[in-house]
Amino acid sequence: MRLFHFSDDPDIAIFEPRPVRVPSERPAGREWLNGPLVWAIDGDHDFMYLFPRDCPRILIWARPDTSEAERRHWLGDWRAVAFIERGWLERLEAETIHRYELPVEDFEELGDAGMWISRGRVIPMERVAIARLDQGFEPRGVELRVVESLRPLKSLWNTSVHVSGIRLRNAREWD
């Protein structure tokens, strides 16, 4: 297994634990997840971060309890789907981000969508620049779907597929 952190900064020599920029509502006893941590994503879920930093997106994939009908309807033959708004497509095609590989032994798994955390400083092992982000999905078995607005997809949270929303505060008409 491999762990990564994605950034628009090409010069990170050490990842220092820091609180999240915009705290999330956390379940009781897990408020510490808003505190100073270094975050990483496993290789199976790295597609969640093949985006410009502030790009709003919705990502879906089947869970063990996903119905076959919903899997076929939402995913077709893809392992996962990433939705973005059309207004972000040009930036997705033009921006370069940096994928830092991190040492697995420094992290603990959260058991949530491939997320891992470290409570201490982490020195990256490698950095790779990734351009043409829009071309990184298909090789990972992920379909990129461009929509006018993410708002009509709010109903996805009422289905049996796994749904992750990232930077939705930046989506058009998201309330």
C-alpha positions, 0 to 999 in steps of 0.5 A, spaced: 500 500 500 502 507 498 500 513 501 500 520 498 498 527 499 496 532 494 498 539 494 499 545 489 506 547 493 512 543 489 517 545 495 514 541 501 520 538 505 516 536 511 509 536 513 507 539 519 501 537 523 496 543 522 488 543 524 484 543 518 482 550 514 475 549 515 473 545 521 467 539 519 462 537 524 465 531 527 461 525 531 462 525 538 469 523 540 472 525 533 472 532 534 480 531 534 480 530 527 479 538 526 486 539 530 493 538 528 494 532 523 498 530 517 493 527 512 494 522 507 490 518 502 491 511 500 493 509 492 486 506 491 482 513 493 488 518 490 483 520 484 479 524 490 485 529 490 486 529 482 483 536 482 485 543 483 485 545 491 479 549 491 475 545 486 468 542 488 467 535 486 462 529 488 465 522 488 462 516 488 463 508 488 459 502 490 459 499 497 458 492 499 451 494 500 450 498 494 444 495 490 446 492 483 441 497 480 444 503 483 451 500 481 449 500 474 445 506 474 450 511 477 457 507 475 456 503 469 462 499 468 466 504 472 469 503 479 468 510 481 465 516 478 467 524 479 463 529 478 465 536 477 462 543 474 463 545 467 466 552 470 472 548 473 474 544 467 479 549 464 483 549 470 482 541 471 486 541 464 491 546 465 493 546 473 499 542 475 499 539 482 504 535 486 503 528 489 507 527 495 508 519 497 509 518 504 511 513 509 506 508 511 509 507 518 508 514 520 500 514 519 494 510 522 488 509 518 481 512 519 477 507 516 473 512 512 474 513 504 482 511 504 483 517 509 490 516 514 492 521 519 499 522 522 499 526 529 507 528 528 511 531 522 512 527 516 518 527 511 515 525 504 519 520 500 518 522 493 514 528 489 511 527 482 508 533 478 502 531 475 499 535 469 493 534 465 489 532 471 483 530 467 487 525 463 488 521 470 481 518 471 480 513 466 487 509 467 484 509 475 477 506 472 474 512 474 469 516 469 470 524 470 463 527 469 462 534 467 455 537 469 453 544 469 451 544 477 453 539 482 447 541 486 442 536 483 446 531 485 445 532 492 440 526 492 446 521 491 446 521 499 440 518 499 442 512 495 446 506 497 453 508 493 458 511 497 458 519 496 464 524 498 463 531 497 469 535 497 470 543 497 462 543 496 462 550 499 465 553 492 460 549 488 455 554 484 448 554 488 450 549 493 447 552 500 
